[in-house]
Amino acid sequence: MECRSEGLGLAQTLSRLSLFSLVLAVALSFPFWEARASSVTLMQTASKDAGSTNSTSLSFSTSNTAGNWIAVCVRAGRSGEVFTVRDSHSNVYRRAAQLNITVDTPNGDTLAVFYAENIAGGANTITVSDTTSATLRLAIFEYSGVATANSLDVTAAAQGTSTAPSSGNVTTTASGDLVLGAMATADARAYTAGSGYVIRQFVPAEPNTKLVIEDQVQTAAGAVSSGASLSSSDPWGAVIVAFRASGTAAAAPHITQLSPGSGSDGQMVTIAGTNFGGSQGTSTVTFNGMRATPSTWSGTSIAAPVPSGATSGNVMVNVSGMSSNGMMLP
């Protein structure tokens, strides 16, 4: 009896160990960052049609939560506007994308998306100002689960005249990105969200809408675009901006080659490397500290002329606040 009892106890122990091993194997087959990447959540949003003005303010209905993330989408009734965004807590707002919509003649429009990371908590009012008095419409969003630093992934923008506004494709670099699409029309139209998206704000309210913002959380990194269907053809502008989720750290840009290996003022230099991002957005290229104006930009290649007055020194790429290695250009 005693030997049988000991054998039974050993069998139970082995069974429990086998079960534990199975559970551990299943858990390890799902990386922890993927679970965190799926946790992006819209906490609250508000919008305003401010009429013709060069400054307006809009408050969140409840207090922001410290560490969350804010997006501000703006449509102004003139092209070429310069926006300033600030709030009650002096959170730092960066411009993710801006599009001058020139197909809406004669004055055009300006469509822009700004964002603030790792925000302060508490009641909050956002103020948007621009350089020229015109119609001003905006929407504000608070999300949880977005990266608290280096959240901007990729951006793109397009404009046209049709019933199907579309930003064009971008290729995200991290699973679980928050993808925002902002679309503006010259005239009031009825909008239907693009596939996989939910429209979060209609500004002004339907049926007078001239600005919509839609979102989705992209399960796996890859190509994505934002778009909508309009009730009838109209001049439009569309912007897509993707932001990384918490726990999906961005890799720093890295330069592998400059071609040609030397250059004078105005000469086009191709910069090869990795992690440059699918489009330029707010990223920069400098030649020994002097900012260049790239003509083309992709995740692995940038073409930029040597800035006038630049001296021999390192070429560097900065993406979302992260600097690459320096590579000497004599």
HUSULRA-V707098 format. One record per pair of residues at least 24 apart in sequence whose C-alpha atoms are under 6 Angstrom apart, sorted by the first residue. I is the first residue (numbers start at 1). J is the second residue. Records with the same first field share a line. If there is no record, write none. Layout:
I->J + J
//
This chain:
33->247
37->176 + 245
38->176
39->145
40->144 + 145 + 146
41->143 + 144
42->143
43->142 + 143
44->141 + 142
45->140 + 141
46->139 + 140
47->138 + 139
48->137 + 138
49->137 + 204
50->136 + 137
51->135 + 136
52->134 + 135
53->133 + 134
54->129 + 130 + 132 + 133
55->128 + 129
56->127 + 128
57->126 + 127
58->125 + 126
59->124 + 125
63->122 + 123
64->121 + 122
65->121
66->119 + 120 + 121
67->118 + 119
68->118 + 119 + 143 + 144
69->116 + 117 + 118 + 119 + 142 + 143
70->115 + 116 + 141 + 142
71->114 + 115 + 140 + 141
72->113 + 114 + 139 + 140
73->112 + 113 + 138 + 139
74->111 + 112 + 137 + 138
75->110 + 111 + 136 + 137
76->109 + 110 + 135 + 136
77->109 + 134 + 135
78->107 + 108 + 109 + 110
79->108 + 109 + 110
81->131
82->130 + 131
83->129 + 130
84->128 + 129
85->127 + 128
86->126 + 127
87->125 + 126 + 127
88->124 + 125
92->116
101->237
103->235
104->186 + 235
117->148
118->148
145->245 + 246
146->245 + 246
147->244 + 245 + 246
150->320
151->243 + 244
152->243
153->242 + 243
154->242 + 277 + 278
155->240 + 241
156->239 + 240
157->238 + 239
158->237 + 238
159->236 + 237
160->235 + 236
161->234 + 235 + 236
162->233 + 234
163->229 + 230 + 232 + 233
164->228 + 229
165->227 + 228
166->226 + 227 + 238
167->225 + 226 + 238 + 239 + 240
168->225
169->224 + 225
170->223 + 224
171->222 + 223
172->221 + 222
173->221
174->221
175->219 + 220 + 221
176->217 + 218 + 219 + 245
177->217 + 218 + 243 + 244 + 245
178->217 + 242 + 243
179->215 + 216 + 217 + 241 + 242
180->214 + 215 + 240 + 241
181->213 + 214 + 226 + 239 + 240
182->212 + 213 + 238 + 239
183->211 + 212 + 237 + 238
184->210 + 211 + 236 + 237
185->210 + 235 + 236
186->235
189->231
190->230 + 231
191->229 + 230
192->228 + 229
193->228
194->227 + 228
252->322
253->324
254->324 + 325
262->329 + 330
265->306 + 307 + 308
266->305 + 306
267->305 + 306
268->304 + 305
269->303 + 304 + 305
270->302 + 303
271->301 + 302
272->300 + 301
273->300
274->300
275->299
283->318 + 319
284->317 + 318
285->316 + 317
286->315 + 316
287->315
288->313 + 314 + 315
//
